[in-house]
Amino acid sequence: MDTSKSLFLVTFSESKFAHESDTTVWRPSIPRHESNTASLGICQGAGACYAMCMTPEPITTTAALSALCQRFAQADFVAIDTEFMREHTYYSDLCLVQLATLDEAAIVDPKAEGLSLDPLLHLLNNEPVLKLVHAAGQDFEIFYNLSGRLPAPAFDTQVAAMAMGMGEQISYQNLVEKMLGISIEKGARFTDWGRRPLEPRQLSYAVGDVTHLAALFPKMLEQLRRKNRGEWLDEEMARLTDPETYSIDPETVWQRIRLPSRKLEVLGRLKAIAAWREREAQRRNLPRGRLLKDETLADLALTPPRNQASLGKVRGVPASWAENEMGAAVMRVLDAAEPLPREEMPDRGDARPLGRRAALVADLLKLLLKIRCDEADVAPKLVCRSDELERLAAGERNGLPILEGWRFTMFGRDALDLVEGRLAFSVRDGQTQLTRLEPEPAQP
């Protein structure tokens, strides 16, 4: 095992998080503090985070934000969260950014007149301080759209919770209650974050998302260190900071739509009209469905209208499009669409159902996965996906993550033994047991 890539092989007092250039590798080094929670600034007792009792006033000037980011750049980690609105836009409307270390918490108001977020983006993208998040997908998408880069290095507590046996998508509220014994008030959860001024209760709710997170991290880190599961998270954290995770290619969005046909000309039209909708939604900053819903795209691809007048009669298409430029643009796209190249035909459409025997083997593999994950106290989703089990049951051996690294040690070796006849299930006293079988002697 490469210890330079596994953060949790050392104690917290021996760990500081850094990254090289634009990589997402976590590397250990030596900070100056001790490892006990008191010296880390974690207050004990329900509801206690730091020695702070007051909700900070939002930062509204670039000078104040720059000073804050300079201080936070010296910390071991910075907890980050955002509040945003997206009901009426394609891109998230960033309303608040909350930040916290073990010593200080802050709220940044991106809507403040004259405020530049450049100091914050520099902290997120260029400083080696670890960025601590929970369920980072939407937050990181916002930062990616703002700067074209992603915060790194990063640590997602929801992903880490999977390695700790807390389920596949534990909520922030449940994680805080389970580990800190704090019940979070949800009253401000669905607030209008774009409205100004925000009420004190809204700001208090918002800052709690990072103060509790900062208190959680050393506790989670210690448990992960004891279980020696740092390597288990390397791949997931690398995916978290991979631009491909957040980049949307208009030429591929059609693959997310339920296929209306297997005909190449139909799929070619679907690809073209879906790409047009994506670019138009981006240009107008409108939700995709506000322009045309997925089912309408499928109908247009399957049965294209003869002319623009007919377009206005298609279900889901605004009647005004029969005469305006939007409708004319749709007709141009449909008329110019070429059949989908055969090599772009999606694999999911070609997937053959498992045979009866292979399906039974896949069911046994799922049972084995559940047994091994229960024993290891880890969420199955972190170990493998159902389609990997089906591929293994169908006879595939190449390119399966469960046959590599820690996944092979934890589960893949047993899975391979099961499908190749070296492992058997039995039930004794109501308990499932696994028995290793001696290989049959070679025939003379």
C-alpha positions as CSV (number, residue, x, y, z in Angstrom):
1,M,0.0,0.0,0.0
2,D,1.3,3.5,-0.9
3,T,1.2,5.3,2.4
4,S,1.7,8.7,0.6
5,K,-1.8,8.4,-0.8
6,S,-3.6,7.2,2.3
7,L,-4.4,10.0,4.7
8,F,-5.6,7.9,7.6
9,L,-2.6,5.7,8.1
10,V,-1.3,8.2,10.6
11,T,-2.8,9.9,13.7
12,F,-4.4,13.3,13.4
13,S,-1.5,14.9,15.3
14,E,0.7,13.6,12.5
15,S,-1.6,14.6,9.7
16,K,-1.8,17.9,7.8
17,F,-3.5,18.0,4.4
18,A,-1.7,19.2,1.4
19,H,-1.8,18.7,-2.3
20,E,0.7,18.9,-5.1
21,S,-0.1,21.5,-7.9
22,D,-3.5,20.5,-9.2
23,T,-3.6,16.9,-8.0
24,T,-6.1,15.6,-5.5
25,V,-3.7,13.4,-3.6
26,W,-3.7,13.8,0.2
27,R,-0.2,13.7,1.8
28,P,0.7,13.5,5.5
29,S,3.0,16.1,7.2
30,I,3.6,17.5,10.7
31,P,1.5,20.3,12.1
32,R,2.4,21.9,15.5
33,H,-0.7,21.0,17.5
34,E,-1.4,17.9,19.6
35,S,-4.1,15.4,18.7
36,N,-6.4,15.6,21.7
37,T,-9.8,17.3,21.2
38,A,-9.2,19.9,23.8
39,S,-6.1,21.3,22.0
40,L,-8.0,21.1,18.7
41,G,-10.6,23.5,20.1
42,I,-13.5,21.2,20.2
43,C,-15.8,22.1,23.1
44,Q,-17.4,19.1,24.8
45,G,-21.2,18.9,25.5
46,A,-24.4,19.0,23.5
47,G,-24.6,22.0,21.2
48,A,-21.1,23.2,21.8
49,C,-18.9,24.1,18.9
50,Y,-15.9,26.2,19.6
51,A,-16.2,28.9,22.2
52,M,-18.5,30.8,19.9
53,C,-22.0,31.8,20.9
54,M,-22.8,34.6,18.5
55,T,-23.8,34.2,14.9
56,P,-21.3,36.2,12.8
57,E,-22.5,39.1,10.7
58,P,-22.2,38.4,7.0
59,I,-19.1,39.6,5.2
60,T,-20.0,42.1,2.6
61,T,-16.7,43.7,1.5
62,T,-13.8,42.3,-0.5
63,A,-11.3,43.6,2.1
64,A,-13.0,41.7,4.9
65,L,-13.2,38.5,2.8
66,S,-9.6,38.7,1.8
67,A,-8.5,39.1,5.5
68,L,-10.7,36.1,6.4
69,C,-9.3,33.9,3.7
70,Q,-5.7,34.8,4.7
71,R,-6.5,33.6,8.2
72,F,-8.3,30.4,7.0
73,A,-5.4,29.5,4.7
74,Q,-3.3,28.8,7.8
75,A,-5.7,26.3,9.2
76,D,-5.6,22.5,8.9
77,F,-9.0,22.4,7.3
78,V,-11.9,24.7,6.4
79,A,-15.5,23.5,6.6
80,I,-17.6,24.8,3.6
81,D,-21.3,25.0,2.8
82,T,-23.5,27.1,0.5
83,E,-27.0,28.3,0.4
84,F,-28.5,28.8,-3.1
85,M,-31.7,28.9,-5.1
86,R,-32.2,27.0,-8.4
87,E,-36.0,26.7,-8.9
88,H,-36.1,29.2,-11.7
89,T,-32.6,29.1,-13.2
90,Y,-30.2,26.7,-15.0
91,Y,-27.2,27.7,-12.9
92,S,-27.5,27.8,-9.1
93,D,-28.0,31.3,-7.7
94,L,-25.4,31.5,-5.0
95,C,-26.9,33.3,-1.9
96,L,-24.5,32.5,1.0
97,V,-21.2,30.8,1.6
98,Q,-20.5,29.6,5.1
99,L,-16.9,28.8,6.3
100,A,-15.5,27.6,9.6
101,T,-12.3,26.4,11.1
102,L,-12.0,25.1,14.7
103,D,-11.4,28.7,15.9
104,E,-13.6,30.9,13.7
105,A,-16.8,30.8,11.6
106,A,-17.9,33.2,8.9
107,I,-20.8,33.9,6.5
108,V,-20.1,35.5,3.2
109,D,-22.8,37.3,1.3
110,P,-22.1,36.9,-2.5
111,K,-25.0,39.3,-3.2
112,A,-23.4,42.2,-1.4
113,E,-22.8,45.1,-3.8
114,G,-19.1,45.4,-4.9
115,L,-18.0,42.2,-3.2
116,S,-15.5,40.1,-5.3
117,L,-15.3,36.4,-4.5
118,D,-11.8,36.2,-5.9
119,P,-10.2,35.8,-2.4
120,L,-12.6,32.9,-1.6
121,L,-11.9,31.2,-5.0
122,H,-8.2,31.5,-4.4
123,L,-8.6,29.9,-1.0
124,L,-10.6,27.0,-2.4
125,N,-8.6,26.4,-5.6
126,N,-5.0,27.3,-4.7
127,E,-4.4,27.0,-0.9
128,P,-3.4,23.5,0.4
129,V,-5.8,23.7,3.3
130,L,-8.2,20.8,3.3
131,K,-11.8,21.7,2.2
132,L,-14.3,19.9,4.4
133,V,-17.8,19.4,2.9
134,H,-20.9,17.2,3.3
135,A,-22.6,15.9,0.1
136,A,-20.5,18.3,-1.9
137,G,-22.0,17.7,-5.4
138,Q,-24.1,20.9,-5.7
139,D,-21.7,23.1,-3.8
140,F,-18.8,22.1,-5.9
141,E,-20.8,22.5,-9.1
142,I,-21.3,26.1,-8.1
143,F,-17.6,26.7,-7.5
144,Y,-16.7,25.0,-10.8
145,N,-19.1,27.2,-12.7
146,L,-17.7,30.3,-11.0
147,S,-14.0,29.6,-11.7
148,G,-13.7,26.5,-13.9
149,R,-11.8,24.8,-11.1
150,L,-12.7,22.7,-8.1
151,P,-11.7,23.0,-4.4
152,A,-8.9,20.7,-3.6
153,P,-7.8,18.8,-1.6
154,A,-11.3,17.9,-0.4
155,F,-13.0,15.6,2.1
156,D,-16.7,14.7,2.0
157,T,-18.1,13.6,5.3
158,Q,-21.1,11.9,3.6
159,V,-18.7,9.7,1.7
160,A,-16.6,9.0,4.7
161,A,-19.7,8.0,6.7
162,M,-20.2,5.2,4.2
163,A,-16.8,3.8,5.2
164,M,-18.0,4.0,8.8
165,G,-21.1,2.0,8.3
166,M,-23.6,4.9,8.6
167,G,-25.5,4.2,5.4
168,E,-25.1,5.3,1.8
169,Q,-26.5,8.8,2.0
170,I,-26.7,9.9,5.6
171,S,-28.1,13.4,5.9
172,Y,-26.1,16.1,7.6
173,Q,-28.7,16.4,10.4
174,N,-28.6,12.7,11.1
175,L,-24.8,12.6,11.1
176,V,-24.6,15.5,13.5
177,E,-27.1,14.0,15.8
178,K,-25.4,10.6,15.7
179,M,-21.9,11.8,16.3
180,L,-22.3,15.0,18.3
181,G,-25.7,14.4,20.0
182,I,-27.0,17.7,18.6
183,S,-30.5,18.0,17.1
184,I,-30.5,20.6,14.3
185,E,-33.6,22.8,13.9
186,K,-34.9,22.5,10.4
187,G,-37.2,25.5,10.4
188,A,-35.0,27.6,8.1
189,R,-34.1,24.8,5.7
190,F,-36.5,25.9,2.9
191,T,-36.0,29.6,3.4
192,D,-35.7,32.1,0.5
193,W,-32.0,32.6,0.7
194,G,-32.0,35.3,-2.0
195,R,-34.2,37.7,0.1
196,R,-32.4,40.5,2.0
197,P,-32.1,41.2,4.8
198,L,-31.9,37.7,6.2
199,E,-33.2,37.1,9.7
200,P,-30.9,36.1,12.6
201,R,-32.5,32.6,12.8
202,Q,-31.7,32.1,9.1
203,L,-28.1,33.1,9.6
204,S,-27.8,30.9,12.7
205,Y,-29.1,27.9,10.8
206,A,-26.7,28.6,8.0
207,V,-23.6,28.9,10.1
208,G,-24.5,25.8,12.0
209,D,-23.9,23.8,8.8
210,V,-20.2,24.5,9.1
211,T,-19.6,24.8,12.8
212,H,-20.9,21.3,13.5
213,L,-19.1,20.0,10.4
214,A,-15.8,21.3,11.8
215,A,-16.4,19.6,15.1
216,L,-17.4,16.3,13.3
217,F,-14.2,16.0,11.3
218,P,-11.6,15.1,13.9
219,K,-14.0,12.5,15.4
220,M,-14.6,10.9,12.0
221,L,-10.9,11.1,11.2
222,E,-10.0,9.2,14.4
223,Q,-12.5,6.4,13.7
224,L,-11.3,6.1,10.1
225,R,-7.7,6.0,11.3
226,R,-8.5,3.2,13.8
227,K,-10.2,1.2,11.1
228,N,-7.4,1.8,8.7
229,R,-9.8,2.9,5.9
230,G,-8.1,5.9,4.4
231,E,-7.3,4.1,1.2
232,W,-10.9,3.1,0.9
233,L,-11.8,6.8,0.3
234,D,-9.0,7.8,-2.1
235,E,-11.0,6.9,-5.2
236,E,-14.1,8.6,-4.0
237,M,-12.4,11.8,-3.0
238,A,-10.5,11.9,-6.3
239,R,-13.9,11.7,-8.1
240,L,-15.2,14.5,-5.9
241,T,-12.5,16.9,-7.3
242,D,-12.5,15.6,-10.9
243,P,-13.9,18.3,-13.3
244,E,-15.5,15.5,-15.4
245,T,-17.9,15.0,-12.6
246,Y,-19.4,18.5,-13.0
247,S,-18.7,19.3,-16.7
248,I,-21.8,19.1,-18.8
249,D,-21.3,18.3,-22.5
250,P,-24.4,19.2,-24.5
251,E,-23.5,16.6,-27.1
252,T,-24.0,13.8,-24.5
253,V,-27.0,14.9,-22.5
254,W,-29.3,12.9,-24.7
255,Q,-28.0,9.7,-23.1
256,R,-29.9,10.6,-19.9
257,I,-33.2,10.6,-21.7
258,R,-35.3,7.5,-21.9
259,L,-34.7,6.2,-25.4
260,P,-37.7,6.4,-27.7
261,S,-36.3,4.0,-30.3
262,R,-33.3,2.0,-31.4
263,K,-33.3,3.5,-34.8
264,L,-30.2,5.5,-35.6
265,E,-32.1,8.4,-37.3
266,V,-34.4,8.7,-34.2
267,L,-31.4,8.8,-31.8
268,G,-29.6,11.3,-34.1
269,R,-32.6,13.7,-33.8
270,L,-32.8,13.1,-30.1
271,K,-29.0,13.9,-29.7
272,A,-29.4,17.1,-31.8
273,I,-32.5,18.5,-30.1
274,A,-31.2,17.7,-26.6
275,A,-27.9,19.5,-27.3
276,W,-29.9,22.5,-28.6
277,R,-32.1,22.6,-25.5
278,E,-29.0,22.4,-23.2
279,R,-27.2,25.3,-24.9
280,E,-30.4,27.3,-25.0
281,A,-31.0,26.7,-21.3
282,Q,-27.5,27.7,-20.5
283,R,-27.7,30.8,-22.6
284,R,-31.0,31.9,-21.1
285,N,-30.1,30.6,-17.6
286,L,-33.4,28.7,-17.5
287,P,-34.2,25.2,-16.2
288,R,-34.2,22.6,-19.1
289,G,-37.7,21.6,-18.5
290,R,-38.9,25.2,-18.8
291,L,-38.0,25.1,-22.5
292,L,-38.9,21.5,-23.4
293,K,-39.4,18.5,-21.1
294,D,-37.6,15.2,-21.8
295,E,-40.7,13.4,-23.0
296,T,-41.4,16.2,-25.5
297,L,-37.8,15.8,-26.8
298,A,-38.4,12.1,-27.2
299,D,-41.7,12.7,-29.1
300,L,-40.0,15.2,-31.5
301,A,-37.2,12.7,-32.2
302,L,-39.6,9.8,-32.8
303,T,-42.2,11.7,-34.9
304,P,-40.7,15.0,-36.1
305,P,-43.3,17.6,-37.3
306,R,-43.6,18.2,-41.0
307,N,-43.3,22.0,-40.6
308,Q,-43.2,24.7,-38.0
309,A,-47.0,25.1,-38.0
310,S,-47.2,21.4,-37.0
311,L,-44.6,21.9,-34.3
312,G,-47.0,24.1,-32.3
313,K,-49.4,21.2,-32.1
314,V,-47.0,18.8,-30.5
315,R,-47.8,18.1,-26.8
316,G,-45.5,20.1,-24.5
317,V,-44.4,22.6,-27.2
318,P,-45.6,26.2,-26.6
319,A,-48.2,27.1,-29.2
320,S,-46.4,30.3,-29.9
321,W,-43.4,28.3,-31.3
322,A,-45.5,27.6,-34.4
323,E,-44.6,31.2,-35.5
324,N,-41.7,32.5,-33.5
325,E,-37.9,32.1,-33.8
326,M,-37.7,29.5,-31.1
327,G,-39.9,27.2,-33.2
328,A,-37.9,28.0,-36.3
329,A,-34.7,27.1,-34.4
330,V,-36.1,23.7,-33.4
331,M,-37.1,22.9,-36.9
332,R,-33.7,23.8,-38.2
333,V,-32.1,21.5,-35.7
334,L,-34.5,18.6,-36.5
335,D,-34.1,19.1,-40.3
336,A,-30.2,19.1,-40.0
337,A,-30.0,16.2,-37.6
338,E,-28.0,13.2,-39.0
339,P,-28.3,9.6,-37.9
340,L,-26.4,8.7,-34.8
341,P,-23.1,7.0,-35.6
342,R,-23.4,3.3,-34.8
343,E,-20.4,3.4,-32.5
344,E,-22.2,6.0,-30.3
345,M,-25.1,3.6,-29.7
346,P,-25.4,3.4,-25.8
347,D,-24.4,0.2,-24.2
348,R,-27.4,0.1,-22.0
349,G,-29.6,-0.4,-25.0
350,D,-27.5,-3.4,-26.1
351,A,-27.3,-4.9,-22.7
352,R,-28.6,-8.5,-22.7
353,P,-30.6,-9.8,-19.8
354,L,-28.8,-12.2,-17.6
355,G,-29.6,-15.8,-18.2
356,R,-31.5,-17.6,-15.4
357,R,-28.4,-19.2,-13.9
358,A,-26.3,-16.0,-14.1
359,A,-29.2,-14.1,-12.4
360,L,-29.2,-16.6,-9.6
361,V,-25.4,-16.2,-9.2
362,A,-25.9,-12.4,-9.1
363,D,-28.4,-12.8,-6.3
364,L,-25.9,-14.9,-4.4
365,L,-23.2,-12.2,-4.9
366,K,-25.6,-9.6,-3.5
367,L,-26.1,-11.7,-0.4
368,L,-22.4,-12.2,-0.1
369,L,-21.9,-8.4,-0.4
370,K,-24.4,-7.8,2.3
371,I,-22.7,-10.3,4.6
372,R,-19.2,-8.9,4.0
373,C,-20.4,-5.3,4.4
374,D,-22.2,-6.1,7.6
375,E,-19.1,-7.7,9.0
376,A,-16.9,-4.7,7.9
377,D,-19.5,-2.1,9.0
378,V,-19.4,-0.3,5.6
379,A,-22.1,0.8,3.1
380,P,-22.3,-1.6,0.1
381,K,-22.4,1.4,-2.3
382,L,-18.8,2.2,-1.4
383,V,-17.7,-1.3,-2.3
384,C,-19.5,-1.9,-5.6
385,R,-22.5,-1.4,-7.8
386,S,-25.1,-3.9,-8.7
387,D,-24.1,-3.9,-12.4
388,E,-20.6,-5.0,-11.4
389,L,-22.0,-8.0,-9.6
390,E,-24.1,-8.8,-12.7
391,R,-21.0,-8.5,-15.0
392,L,-19.0,-10.8,-12.7
393,A,-21.9,-13.3,-12.6
394,A,-22.0,-13.2,-16.4
395,G,-18.3,-14.2,-16.7
396,E,-16.6,-10.8,-17.0
397,R,-13.2,-10.4,-15.2
398,N,-11.5,-7.4,-16.7
399,G,-12.1,-3.8,-15.7
400,L,-14.1,-4.6,-12.5
401,P,-13.1,-2.4,-9.6
402,I,-14.1,-5.1,-7.1
403,L,-11.2,-7.2,-8.4
404,E,-8.6,-4.5,-7.6
405,G,-7.1,-3.0,-4.5
406,W,-8.9,-2.9,-1.2
407,R,-12.2,-3.9,-2.8
408,F,-10.6,-7.2,-3.9
409,T,-9.2,-7.8,-0.4
410,M,-12.5,-6.9,1.3
411,F,-15.0,-8.5,-1.0
412,G,-13.7,-9.3,-4.5
413,R,-11.7,-12.4,-3.6
414,D,-14.7,-14.0,-2.0
415,A,-16.9,-13.0,-4.9
416,L,-14.6,-14.6,-7.4
417,D,-14.3,-17.7,-5.3
418,L,-18.1,-17.9,-5.1
419,V,-18.7,-17.7,-8.9
420,E,-15.8,-20.1,-9.6
421,G,-16.9,-22.8,-7.2
422,R,-14.5,-22.3,-4.3
423,L,-17.0,-20.8,-1.8
424,A,-20.4,-22.1,-0.7
425,F,-23.3,-20.9,1.4
426,S,-24.9,-22.9,4.1
427,V,-27.4,-22.2,7.0
428,R,-26.8,-23.4,10.5
429,D,-28.9,-22.5,13.5
430,G,-30.6,-19.8,11.4
431,Q,-27.2,-18.2,10.6
432,T,-25.7,-17.9,7.1
433,Q,-22.3,-19.5,6.9
434,L,-19.6,-19.5,4.2
435,T,-17.6,-22.6,3.6
436,R,-14.4,-22.7,1.5
437,L,-14.3,-25.8,-0.8
438,E,-11.2,-27.7,-1.7
439,P,-10.5,-27.6,-5.4
440,E,-11.3,-30.8,-7.2
441,P,-8.3,-32.8,-8.2
442,A,-7.3,-32.5,-11.9
443,Q,-8.6,-35.3,-14.1
444,P,-5.8,-37.7,-15.3
